[in-house]
C-alpha cells in the first residue's frame, strides 16, 4: 500500500514538473518570437512639428518652385500634394497667378520645437 502512495506522489510531482517545463519553454518561445518580429535596429520615433510662416513672392516664383523650397518627402508624397495644401492655405482656387512682393502662407515641418 505504501508503494502505491509513493508512486502516486511521484506521478503528481513528475506531472507538475513536466507542466512547469512546458510552460517555461512556451514562454521562452513567445518572447523570442516577439523579439524576432520587431524591426532590427529600431530607431526612436522622430517627432515633427508643423509650422506656418509668411513667404514674400519673388520674381519668377511659382507654387511649384515654392513647394520645392519648403516641402519634404516625409510628410508629402509629391510636389502636387504640397501645392494643393498651399492653394487651400492661401485660398487660391483658380490659377497660379502670384504677384512679385505678395505675401503667402507656407508650411514646413521641423524636429525643433519653436
N, CA, C and O atoms as a Tinker XYZ file with bonds, in Angstrom:
   456  protein
     1  N      0.822000   -1.191000    0.000000    73     2
     2  CA     0.000000    0.000000    0.000000    64     1     3
     3  C      0.865000    1.254000    0.000000    63     2     4     5
     4  O      0.575000    2.224000   -0.700000    81     3
     5  N      1.942000    1.218000    0.804000    73     3     6
     6  CA     2.841000    2.347000    0.889000    64     5     7
     7  C      3.496000    2.615000   -0.469000    63     6     8     9
     8  O      3.708000    3.777000   -0.816000    81     7
     9  N      3.823000    1.578000   -1.248000    73     7    10
    10  CA     4.421000    1.719000   -2.574000    64     9    11
    11  C      3.469000    2.429000   -3.534000    63    10    12    13
    12  O      3.904000    3.228000   -4.363000    81    11
    13  N      2.192000    2.143000   -3.426000    73    11    14
    14  CA     1.195000    2.757000   -4.301000    64    13    15
    15  C      1.102000    4.244000   -4.008000    63    14    16    17
    16  O      1.005000    5.047000   -4.936000    81    15
    17  N      1.130000    4.628000   -2.738000    73    15    18
    18  CA     1.069000    6.040000   -2.347000    64    17    19
    19  C      2.323000    6.758000   -2.847000    63    18    20    21
    20  O      2.235000    7.862000   -3.386000    81    19
    21  N      3.497000    6.129000   -2.669000    73    19    22
    22  CA     4.748000    6.718000   -3.144000    64    21    23
    23  C      4.709000    6.924000   -4.657000    63    22    24    25
    24  O      5.114000    7.972000   -5.160000    81    23
    25  N      4.219000    5.917000   -5.372000    73    23    26
    26  CA     4.119000    6.027000   -6.822000    64    25    27
    27  C      3.134000    7.126000   -7.227000    63    26    28    29
    28  O      3.354000    7.819000   -8.221000    81    27
    29  N      2.068000    7.287000   -6.476000    73    27    30
    30  CA     1.070000    8.337000   -6.744000    64    29    31
    31  C      1.670000    9.720000   -6.551000    63    30    32    33
    32  O      1.439000   10.616000   -7.362000    81    31
    33  N      2.454000    9.905000   -5.461000    73    31    34
    34  CA     3.105000   11.194000   -5.213000    64    33    35
    35  C      4.132000   11.482000   -6.301000    63    34    36    37
    36  O      4.223000   12.599000   -6.810000    81    35
    37  N      4.902000   10.452000   -6.649000    73    35    38
    38  CA     5.925000   10.598000   -7.676000    64    37    39
    39  C      5.279000   11.009000   -9.004000    63    38    40    41
    40  O      5.806000   11.864000   -9.715000    81    39
    41  N      4.144000   10.401000   -9.331000    73    39    42
    42  CA     3.439000   10.721000  -10.570000    64    41    43
    43  C      2.962000   12.177000  -10.566000    63    42    44    45
    44  O      3.075000   12.873000  -11.575000    81    43
    45  N      2.432000   12.631000   -9.437000    73    43    46
    46  CA     1.948000   14.016000   -9.327000    64    45    47
    47  C      3.119000   15.001000   -9.466000    63    46    48    49
    48  O      3.009000   16.009000  -10.164000    81    47
    49  N      4.220000   14.703000   -8.807000    73    47    50
    50  CA     5.395000   15.573000   -8.875000    64    49    51
    51  C      5.937000   15.617000  -10.301000    63    50    52    53
    52  O      6.249000   16.695000  -10.807000    81    51
    53  N      6.053000   14.460000  -10.955000    73    51    54
    54  CA     6.546000   14.424000  -12.336000    64    53    55
    55  C      5.616000   15.187000  -13.282000    63    54    56    57
    56  O      6.077000   15.876000  -14.192000    81    55
    57  N      4.331000   15.061000  -13.066000    73    55    58
    58  CA     3.358000   15.771000  -13.896000    64    57    59
    59  C      3.501000   17.279000  -13.701000    63    58    60    61
    60  O      3.476000   18.034000  -14.673000    81    59
    61  N      3.650000   17.719000  -12.458000    73    59    62
    62  CA     3.810000   19.149000  -12.164000    64    61    63
    63  C      5.100000   19.690000  -12.766000    63    62    64    65
    64  O      5.101000   20.767000  -13.362000    81    63
    65  N      6.198000   18.954000  -12.618000    73    63    66
    66  CA     7.484000   19.387000  -13.166000    64    65    67
    67  C      7.404000   19.452000  -14.686000    63    66    68    69
    68  O      7.903000   20.403000  -15.287000    81    67
    69  N      6.789000   18.464000  -15.313000    73    67    70
    70  CA     6.630000   18.461000  -16.770000    64    69    71
    71  C      5.816000   19.672000  -17.226000    63    70    72    73
    72  O      6.151000   20.319000  -18.218000    81    71
    73  N      4.762000   19.965000  -16.503000    73    71    74
    74  CA     3.914000   21.124000  -16.824000    64    73    75
    75  C      4.711000   22.423000  -16.721000    63    74    76    77
    76  O      4.609000   23.282000  -17.597000    81    75
    77  N      5.495000   22.571000  -15.667000    73    75    78
    78  CA     6.293000   23.792000  -15.467000    64    77    79
    79  C      7.338000   23.929000  -16.569000    63    78    80    81
    80  O      7.559000   25.029000  -17.075000    81    79
    81  N      7.975000   22.841000  -16.943000    73    79    82
    82  CA     8.978000   22.886000  -18.017000    64    81    83
    83  C      8.326000   23.272000  -19.340000    63    82    84    85
    84  O      8.862000   24.099000  -20.078000    81    83
    85  N      7.175000   22.680000  -19.643000    73    83    86
    86  CA     6.477000   23.010000  -20.889000    64    85    87
    87  C      6.049000   24.473000  -20.902000    63    86    88    89
    88  O      6.153000   25.143000  -21.929000    81    87
    89  N      5.572000   24.966000  -19.775000    73    87    90
    90  CA     5.157000   26.363000  -19.662000    64    89    91
    91  C      6.352000   27.293000  -19.865000    63    90    92    93
    92  O      6.227000   28.326000  -20.523000    81    91
    93  N      7.500000   26.937000  -19.310000    73    91    94
    94  CA     8.718000   27.740000  -19.470000    64    93    95
    95  C      9.178000   27.767000  -20.922000    63    94    96    97
    96  O      9.560000   28.816000  -21.440000    81    95
    97  N      9.139000   26.616000  -21.570000    73    95    98
    98  CA     9.556000   26.541000  -22.970000    64    97    99
    99  C      8.628000   27.381000  -23.846000    63    98   100   101
   100  O      9.100000   28.099000  -24.728000    81    99
   101  N      7.322000   27.302000  -23.618000    73    99   102
   102  CA     6.369000   28.097000  -24.391000    64   101   103
   103  C      6.582000   29.587000  -24.158000    63   102   104   105
   104  O      6.540000   30.374000  -25.103000    81   103
   105  N      6.805000   29.974000  -22.924000    73   103   106
   106  CA     7.052000   31.386000  -22.612000    64   105   107
   107  C      8.297000   31.879000  -23.334000    63   106   108   109
   108  O      8.290000   32.959000  -23.924000    81   107
   109  N      9.358000   31.095000  -23.289000    73   107   110
   110  CA    10.603000   31.468000  -23.958000    64   109   111
   111  C     10.367000   31.581000  -25.470000    63   110   112   113
   112  O     10.893000   32.495000  -26.105000    81   111
   113  N      9.598000   30.681000  -26.041000    73   111   114
   114  CA     9.294000   30.714000  -27.460000    64   113   115
   115  C      8.599000   32.013000  -27.841000    63   114   116   117
   116  O      8.977000   32.650000  -28.825000    81   115
   117  N      7.590000   32.413000  -27.077000    73   115   118
   118  CA     6.850000   33.629000  -27.404000    64   117   119
   119  C      7.691000   34.877000  -27.209000    63   118   120   121
   120  O      7.544000   35.835000  -27.968000    81   119
   121  N      8.559000   34.896000  -26.225000    73   119   122
   122  CA     9.444000   36.043000  -26.026000    64   121   123
   123  C     10.404000   36.159000  -27.210000    63   122   124   125
   124  O     10.603000   37.251000  -27.743000    81   123
   125  N     10.991000   35.057000  -27.618000    73   123   126
   126  CA    11.933000   35.063000  -28.746000    64   125   127
   127  C     11.214000   35.447000  -30.032000    63   126   128   129
   128  O     11.749000   36.203000  -30.843000    81   127
   129  N     10.022000   34.937000  -30.217000    73   127   130
   130  CA     9.247000   35.252000  -31.425000    64   129   131
   131  C      8.883000   36.726000  -31.481000    63   130   132   133
   132  O      8.977000   37.351000  -32.538000    81   131
   133  N      8.467000   37.288000  -30.350000    73   131   134
   134  CA     8.111000   38.705000  -30.309000    64   133   135
   135  C      9.340000   39.564000  -30.598000    63   134   136   137
   136  O      9.239000   40.576000  -31.291000    81   135
   137  N     10.478000   39.173000  -30.080000    73   135   138
   138  CA    11.706000   39.926000  -30.319000    64   137   139
   139  C     12.116000   39.830000  -31.788000    63   138   140   141
   140  O     12.578000   40.811000  -32.370000    81   139
   141  N     11.951000   38.678000  -32.373000    73   139   142
   142  CA    12.333000   38.474000  -33.774000    64   141   143
   143  C     11.431000   39.259000  -34.718000    63   142   144   145
   144  O     11.869000   39.649000  -35.800000    81   143
   145  N     10.193000   39.495000  -34.333000    73   143   146
   146  CA     9.253000   40.197000  -35.192000    64   145   147
   147  C      9.456000   41.700000  -35.166000    63   146   148   149
   148  O      9.017000   42.386000  -36.090000    81   147
   149  N     10.109000   42.240000  -34.137000    73   147   150
   150  CA    10.327000   43.679000  -34.086000    64   149   151
   151  C     11.435000   44.031000  -35.072000    63   150   152   153
   152  O     12.377000   43.257000  -35.246000    81   151
   153  N     11.330000   45.198000  -35.721000    73   151   154
   154  CA    12.326000   45.581000  -36.721000    64   153   155
   155  C     13.717000   45.657000  -36.122000    63   154   156   157
   156  O     13.903000   46.165000  -35.016000    81   155
   157  N     14.683000   45.154000  -36.854000    73   155   158
   158  CA    16.065000   45.170000  -36.379000    64   157   159
   159  C     16.566000   46.604000  -36.351000    63   158   160   161
   160  O     16.316000   47.379000  -37.274000    81   159
   161  N     17.263000   46.944000  -35.302000    73   159   162
   162  CA    17.820000   48.282000  -35.178000    64   161   163
   163  C     16.749000   49.357000  -35.158000    63   162   164   165
   164  O     16.939000   50.439000  -35.715000    81   163
   165  N     15.652000   49.070000  -34.534000    73   163   166
   166  CA    14.533000   50.002000  -34.499000    64   165   167
   167  C     14.986000   51.324000  -33.890000    63   166   168   169
   168  O     15.519000   51.366000  -32.782000    81   167
   169  N     14.761000   52.402000  -34.640000    73   167   170
   170  CA    15.165000   53.712000  -34.186000    64   169   171
   171  C     14.033000   54.361000  -33.404000    63   170   172   173
   172  O     12.871000   53.966000  -33.505000    81   171
   173  N     14.401000   55.359000  -32.629000    73   171   174
   174  CA    13.387000   56.103000  -31.896000    64   173   175
   175  C     12.506000   56.860000  -32.885000    63   174   176   177
   176  O     12.970000   57.296000  -33.938000    81   175
   177  N     11.265000   57.004000  -32.543000    73   175   178
   178  CA    10.325000   57.729000  -33.376000    64   177   179
   179  C     10.666000   59.215000  -33.314000    63   178   180   181
   180  O     10.730000   59.791000  -32.228000    81   179
   181  N     10.886000   59.840000  -34.469000    73   179   182
   182  CA    11.203000   61.259000  -34.538000    64   181   183
   183  C      9.896000   62.033000  -34.500000    63   182   184   185
   184  O      8.949000   61.711000  -35.218000    81   183
   185  N      9.854000   63.056000  -33.659000    73   183   186
   186  CA     8.646000   63.862000  -33.550000    64   185   187
   187  C      8.828000   65.137000  -34.368000    63   186   188   189
   188  O      9.819000   65.851000  -34.216000    81   187
   189  N      7.855000   65.412000  -35.239000    73   187   190
   190  CA     7.901000   66.595000  -36.085000    64   189   191
   191  C      6.831000   67.584000  -35.629000    63   190   192   193
   192  O      5.773000   67.195000  -35.135000    81   191
   193  N      7.129000   68.863000  -35.806000    73   191   194
   194  CA     6.184000   69.930000  -35.507000    64   193   195
   195  C      5.918000   70.682000  -36.803000    63   194   196   197
   196  O      6.835000   70.939000  -37.583000    81   195
   197  N      4.659000   71.030000  -37.026000    73   195   198
   198  CA     4.288000   71.733000  -38.253000    64   197   199
   199  C      4.205000   73.225000  -37.962000    63   198   200   201
   200  O      3.578000   73.652000  -36.992000    81   199
   201  N      4.849000   74.008000  -38.821000    73   199   202
   202  CA     4.873000   75.453000  -38.656000    64   201   203
   203  C      4.395000   76.129000  -39.929000    63   202   204   205
   204  O      4.459000   75.566000  -41.022000    81   203
   205  N      3.917000   77.343000  -39.758000    73   203   206
   206  CA     3.485000   78.172000  -40.871000    64   205   207
   207  C      4.240000   79.487000  -40.790000    63   206   208   209
   208  O      4.432000   80.033000  -39.704000    81   207
   209  N      4.665000   79.991000  -41.931000    73   207   210
   210  CA     5.301000   81.297000  -41.977000    64   209   211
   211  C      4.882000   82.002000  -43.253000    63   210   212   213
   212  O      4.326000   81.391000  -44.166000    81   211
   213  N      5.155000   83.281000  -43.301000    73   211   214
   214  CA     4.817000   84.059000  -44.486000    64   213   215
   215  C      6.028000   84.101000  -45.411000    63   214   216   217
   216  O      7.165000   84.254000  -44.964000    81   215
   217  N      5.763000   83.963000  -46.700000    73   215   218
   218  CA     6.816000   83.987000  -47.711000    64   217   219
   219  C      6.501000   85.116000  -48.688000    63   218   220   221
   220  O      5.380000   85.217000  -49.185000    81   219
   221  N      7.500000   85.969000  -48.965000    73   219   222
   222  CA     7.321000   87.045000  -49.937000    64   221   223
   223  C      7.705000   86.508000  -51.320000    63   222   224   225
   224  O      8.826000   86.047000  -51.535000    81   223
   225  N      6.767000   86.578000  -52.233000    73   223   226
   226  CA     6.954000   86.045000  -53.577000    64   225   227
   227  C      7.995000   86.874000  -54.326000    63   226   228   229
   228  O      7.934000   88.103000  -54.355000    81   227
   229  N      8.947000   86.172000  -54.927000    73   227   230
   230  CA     9.992000   86.801000  -55.740000    64   229   231
   231  C      9.622000   86.674000  -57.213000    63   230   232   233
   232  O      8.777000   85.857000  -57.579000    81   231
   233  N     10.254000   87.479000  -58.050000    73   231   234
   234  CA    10.011000   87.414000  -59.500000    64   233   235
   235  C     10.331000   86.011000  -60.000000    63   234   236   237
   236  O     11.390000   85.463000  -59.694000    81   235
   237  N      9.431000   85.443000  -60.755000    73   235   238
   238  CA     9.633000   84.121000  -61.341000    64   237   239
   239  C      9.164000   82.967000  -60.458000    63   238   240   241
   240  O      9.186000   81.816000  -60.895000    81   239
   241  N      8.742000   83.250000  -59.229000    73   239   242
   242  CA     8.248000   82.187000  -58.341000    64   241   243
   243  C      6.943000   81.610000  -58.861000    63   242   244   245
   244  O      6.096000   82.321000  -59.403000    81   243
   245  N      6.803000   80.313000  -58.683000    73   243   246
   246  CA     5.543000   79.622000  -58.940000    64   245   247
   247  C      5.224000   78.810000  -57.686000    63   246   248   249
   248  O      6.073000   78.647000  -56.809000    81   247
   249  N      4.023000   78.315000  -57.611000    73   247   250
   250  CA     3.681000   77.464000  -56.463000    64   249   251
   251  C      4.574000   76.228000  -56.431000    63   250   252   253
   252  O      4.938000   75.750000  -55.356000    81   251
   253  N      4.926000   75.715000  -57.599000    73   251   254
   254  CA     5.797000   74.540000  -57.644000    64   253   255
   255  C      7.211000   74.860000  -57.168000    63   254   256   257
   256  O      7.816000   74.058000  -56.457000    81   255
   257  N      7.743000   76.018000  -57.547000    73   255   258
   258  CA     9.091000   76.356000  -57.088000    64   257   259
   259  C      9.108000   76.604000  -55.583000    63   258   260   261
   260  O     10.086000   76.275000  -54.912000    81   259
   261  N      8.049000   77.172000  -55.056000    73   259   262
   262  CA     7.941000   77.377000  -53.603000    64   261   263
   263  C      7.796000   76.031000  -52.899000    63   262   264   265
   264  O      8.365000   75.816000  -51.829000    81   263
   265  N      7.038000   75.139000  -53.501000    73   263   266
   266  CA     6.870000   73.793000  -52.931000    64   265   267
   267  C      8.220000   73.098000  -52.820000    63   266   268   269
   268  O      8.503000   72.452000  -51.811000    81   267
   269  N      9.059000   73.227000  -53.850000    73   267   270
   270  CA    10.382000   72.588000  -53.805000    64   269   271
   271  C     11.242000   73.142000  -52.669000    63   270   272   273
   272  O     12.095000   72.430000  -52.138000    81   271
   273  N     11.027000   74.399000  -52.293000    73   271   274
   274  CA    11.809000   75.004000  -51.200000    64   273   275
   275  C     11.363000   74.517000  -49.825000    63   274   276   277
   276  O     12.190000   74.352000  -48.928000    81   275
   277  N     10.056000   74.283000  -49.653000    73   275   278
   278  CA     9.520000   74.038000  -48.321000    64   277   279
   279  C      9.089000   72.600000  -48.026000    63   278   280   281
   280  O      9.081000   72.192000  -46.864000    81   279
   281  N      8.737000   71.842000  -49.031000    73   279   282
   282  CA     8.189000   70.505000  -48.758000    64   281   283
   283  C      9.300000   69.509000  -48.423000    63   282   284   285
   284  O     10.471000   69.733000  -48.729000    81   283
   285  N      8.908000   68.421000  -47.797000    73   283   286
   286  CA     9.844000   67.325000  -47.543000    64   285   287
   287  C      9.183000   66.007000  -47.921000    63   286   288   289
   288  O      7.961000   65.915000  -48.036000    81   287
   289  N     10.011000   64.998000  -48.109000    73   287   290
   290  CA     9.500000   63.693000  -48.559000    64   289   291
   291  C      8.853000   62.886000  -47.441000    63   290   292   293
   292  O      8.180000   61.890000  -47.709000    81   291
   293  N      9.046000   63.300000  -46.199000    73   291   294
   294  CA     8.476000   62.567000  -45.067000    64   293   295
   295  C      6.979000   62.841000  -44.952000    63   294   296   297
   296  O      6.208000   61.934000  -44.638000    81   295
   297  N      6.563000   64.074000  -45.201000    73   295   298
   298  CA     5.177000   64.460000  -44.968000    64   297   299
   299  C      4.345000   64.613000  -46.242000    63   298   300   301
   300  O      3.119000   64.705000  -46.179000    81   299
   301  N      5.008000   64.639000  -47.384000    73   299   302
   302  CA     4.281000   64.810000  -48.646000    64   301   303
   303  C      4.755000   63.757000  -49.635000    63   302   304   305
   304  O      5.950000   63.486000  -49.745000    81   303
   305  N      3.817000   63.176000  -50.343000    73   303   306
   306  CA     4.154000   62.159000  -51.342000    64   305   307
   307  C      4.603000   62.782000  -52.653000    63   306   308   309
   308  O      5.327000   62.157000  -53.428000    81   307
   309  N      4.175000   64.012000  -52.901000    73   307   310
   310  CA     4.526000   64.638000  -54.173000    64   309   311
   311  C      4.488000   66.153000  -54.032000    63   310   312   313
   312  O      3.924000   66.702000  -53.086000    81   311
   313  N      5.101000   66.797000  -54.997000    73   311   314
   314  CA     5.071000   68.255000  -55.066000    64   313   315
   315  C      3.630000   68.741000  -55.235000    63   314   316   317
   316  O      3.238000   69.756000  -54.661000    81   315
   317  N      2.859000   68.015000  -56.019000    73   315   318
   318  CA     1.456000   68.385000  -56.271000    64   317   319
   319  C      0.648000   68.392000  -54.972000    63   318   320   321
   320  O     -0.235000   69.229000  -54.788000    81   319
   321  N      0.955000   67.463000  -54.081000    73   319   322
   322  CA     0.240000   67.411000  -52.797000    64   321   323
   323  C      0.529000   68.668000  -51.976000    63   322   324   325
   324  O     -0.369000   69.227000  -51.347000    81   323
   325  N      1.779000   69.103000  -51.985000    73   323   326
   326  CA     2.139000   70.313000  -51.238000    64   325   327
   327  C      1.498000   71.545000  -51.884000    63   326   328   329
   328  O      1.002000   72.426000  -51.181000    81   327
   329  N      1.506000   71.610000  -53.213000    73   327   330
   330  CA     0.890000   72.733000  -53.921000    64   329   331
   331  C     -0.599000   72.813000  -53.582000    63   330   332   333
   332  O     -1.134000   73.907000  -53.399000    81   331
   333  N     -1.265000   71.671000  -53.500000    73   331   334
   334  CA    -2.682000   71.646000  -53.116000    64   333   335
   335  C     -2.874000   72.253000  -51.733000    63   334   336   337
   336  O     -3.814000   73.013000  -51.502000    81   335
   337  N     -1.968000   71.907000  -50.812000    73   335   338
   338  CA    -2.063000   72.485000  -49.462000    64   337   339
   339  C     -1.818000   73.994000  -49.497000    63   338   340   341
   340  O     -2.506000   74.744000  -48.804000    81   339
   341  N     -0.847000   74.446000  -50.295000    73   339   342
   342  CA    -0.599000   75.894000  -50.431000    64   341   343
   343  C     -1.840000   76.613000  -50.956000    63   342   344   345
   344  O     -2.212000   77.677000  -50.460000    81   343
   345  N     -2.470000   76.020000  -51.961000    73   343   346
   346  CA    -3.681000   76.623000  -52.531000    64   345   347
   347  C     -4.774000   76.774000  -51.469000    63   346   348   349
   348  O     -5.421000   77.818000  -51.383000    81   347
   349  N     -4.975000   75.734000  -50.665000    73   347   350
   350  CA    -6.001000   75.789000  -49.618000    64   349   351
   351  C     -5.651000   76.829000  -48.561000    63   350   352   353
   352  O     -6.505000   77.613000  -48.148000    81   351
   353  N     -4.386000   76.834000  -48.122000    73   351   354
   354  CA    -3.957000   77.772000  -47.084000    64   353   355
   355  C     -4.148000   79.225000  -47.516000    63   354   356   357
   356  O     -4.477000   80.086000  -46.700000    81   355
   357  N     -3.940000   79.488000  -48.807000    73   355   358
   358  CA    -3.974000   80.862000  -49.315000    64   357   359
   359  C     -5.233000   81.171000  -50.104000    63   358   360   361
   360  O     -5.322000   82.206000  -50.764000    81   359
   361  N     -6.194000   80.282000  -50.036000    73   359   362
   362  CA    -7.482000   80.439000  -50.720000    64   361   363
   363  C     -7.280000   80.799000  -52.186000    63   362   364   365
   364  O     -7.890000   81.734000  -52.705000    81   363
   365  N     -6.416000   80.041000  -52.837000    73   363   366
   366  CA    -6.129000   80.228000  -54.268000    64   365   367
   367  C     -6.842000   79.123000  -55.024000    63   366   368   369
   368  O     -6.276000   78.054000  -55.249000    81   367
   369  N     -8.055000   79.371000  -55.408000    73   367   370
   370  CA    -8.857000   78.324000  -56.016000    64   369   371
   371  C     -8.717000   78.255000  -57.536000    63   370   372   373
   372  O     -8.998000   77.225000  -58.147000    81   371
   373  N     -8.282000   79.355000  -58.134000    73   371   374
   374  CA    -8.179000   79.393000  -59.590000    64   373   375
   375  C     -6.807000   79.918000  -59.984000    63   374   376   377
   376  O     -6.345000   80.924000  -59.445000    81   375
   377  N     -6.165000   79.251000  -60.911000    73   375   378
   378  CA    -4.913000   79.724000  -61.482000    64   377   379
   379  C     -3.724000   79.656000  -60.538000    63   378   380   381
   380  O     -3.810000   79.172000  -59.410000    81   379
   381  N     -2.609000   80.163000  -61.054000    73   379   382
   382  CA    -1.341000   80.135000  -60.332000    64   381   383
   383  C     -0.719000   81.536000  -60.400000    63   382   384   385
   384  O      0.497000   81.691000  -60.513000    81   383
   385  N     -1.580000   82.539000  -60.329000    73   383   386
   386  CA    -1.100000   83.903000  -60.524000    64   385   387
   387  C     -0.555000   84.495000  -59.221000    63   386   388   389
   388  O     -1.302000   84.998000  -58.382000    81   387
   389  N      0.765000   84.419000  -59.082000    73   387   390
   390  CA     1.449000   85.015000  -57.946000    64   389   391
   391  C      2.011000   86.354000  -58.396000    63   390   392   393
   392  O      2.484000   86.493000  -59.524000    81   391
   393  N      1.956000   87.326000  -57.517000    73   391   394
   394  CA     2.483000   88.646000  -57.839000    64   393   395
   395  C      3.752000   88.885000  -57.034000    63   394   396   397
   396  O      3.798000   88.590000  -55.840000    81   395
   397  N      4.768000   89.412000  -57.675000    73   395   398
   398  CA     6.030000   89.719000  -57.006000    64   397   399
   399  C      5.754000   90.649000  -55.830000    63   398   400   401
   400  O      5.066000   91.661000  -55.965000    81   399
   401  N      6.305000   90.285000  -54.674000    73   399   402
   402  CA     6.123000   91.082000  -53.460000    64   401   403
   403  C      4.949000   90.634000  -52.606000    63   402   404   405
   404  O      4.842000   91.027000  -51.444000    81   403
   405  N      4.081000   89.830000  -53.161000    73   403   406
   406  CA     2.914000   89.327000  -52.436000    64   405   407
   407  C      3.362000   88.402000  -51.297000    63   406   408   409
   408  O      4.340000   87.670000  -51.446000    81   407
   409  N      2.667000   88.430000  -50.183000    73   407   410
   410  CA     2.949000   87.517000  -49.070000    64   409   411
   411  C      1.976000   86.354000  -49.126000    63   410   412   413
   412  O      0.765000   86.550000  -49.230000    81   411
   413  N      2.507000   85.146000  -49.058000    73   411   414
   414  CA     1.654000   83.971000  -48.989000    64   413   415
   415  C      2.087000   83.126000  -47.791000    63   414   416   417
   416  O      3.245000   83.162000  -47.376000    81   415
   417  N      1.145000   82.375000  -47.249000    73   415   418
   418  CA     1.448000   81.466000  -46.137000    64   417   419
   419  C      2.021000   80.172000  -46.698000    63   418   420   421
   420  O      1.505000   79.621000  -47.671000    81   419
   421  N      3.084000   79.699000  -46.079000    73   419   422
   422  CA     3.679000   78.408000  -46.431000    64   421   423
   423  C      3.842000   77.618000  -45.149000    63   422   424   425
   424  O      3.909000   78.195000  -44.064000    81   423
   425  N      3.904000   76.309000  -45.267000    73   423   426
   426  CA     4.084000   75.478000  -44.082000    64   425   427
   427  C      5.302000   74.587000  -44.268000    63   426   428   429
   428  O      5.720000   74.287000  -45.386000    81   427
   429  N      5.851000   74.178000  -43.145000    73   427   430
   430  CA     7.002000   73.273000  -43.168000    64   429   431
   431  C      7.019000   72.496000  -41.854000    63   430   432   433
   432  O      6.346000   72.868000  -40.893000    81   431
   433  N      7.780000   71.431000  -41.824000    73   431   434
   434  CA     7.902000   70.605000  -40.637000    64   433   435
   435  C      9.336000   70.699000  -40.107000    63   434   436   437
   436  O     10.294000   70.833000  -40.868000    81   435
   437  N      9.450000   70.623000  -38.784000    73   435   438
   438  CA    10.763000   70.653000  -38.148000    64   437   439
   439  C     10.750000   69.750000  -36.930000    63   438   440   441
   440  O      9.712000   69.560000  -36.296000    81   439
   441  N     11.908000   69.195000  -36.608000    73   439   442
   442  CA    12.013000   68.397000  -35.385000    64   441   443
   443  C     12.258000   69.298000  -34.187000    63   442   444   445
   444  O     12.182000   68.854000  -33.041000    81   443
   445  N     12.550000   70.547000  -34.449000    73   443   446
   446  CA    12.807000   71.517000  -33.386000    64   445   447
   447  C     11.500000   72.162000  -32.935000    63   446   448   449
   448  O     10.727000   72.657000  -33.756000    81   447
   449  N     11.260000   72.154000  -31.629000    73   447   450
   450  CA    10.051000   72.805000  -31.106000    64   449   451
   451  C     10.358000   74.278000  -30.932000    63   450   452   453
   452  O     11.297000   74.645000  -30.225000    81   451
   453  N      9.567000   75.122000  -31.575000    73   451   454
   454  CA     9.812000   76.576000  -31.528000    64   453   455
   455  C      8.759000   77.282000  -30.724000    63   454   456
   456  O      8.808000   78.503000  -30.580000    81   455
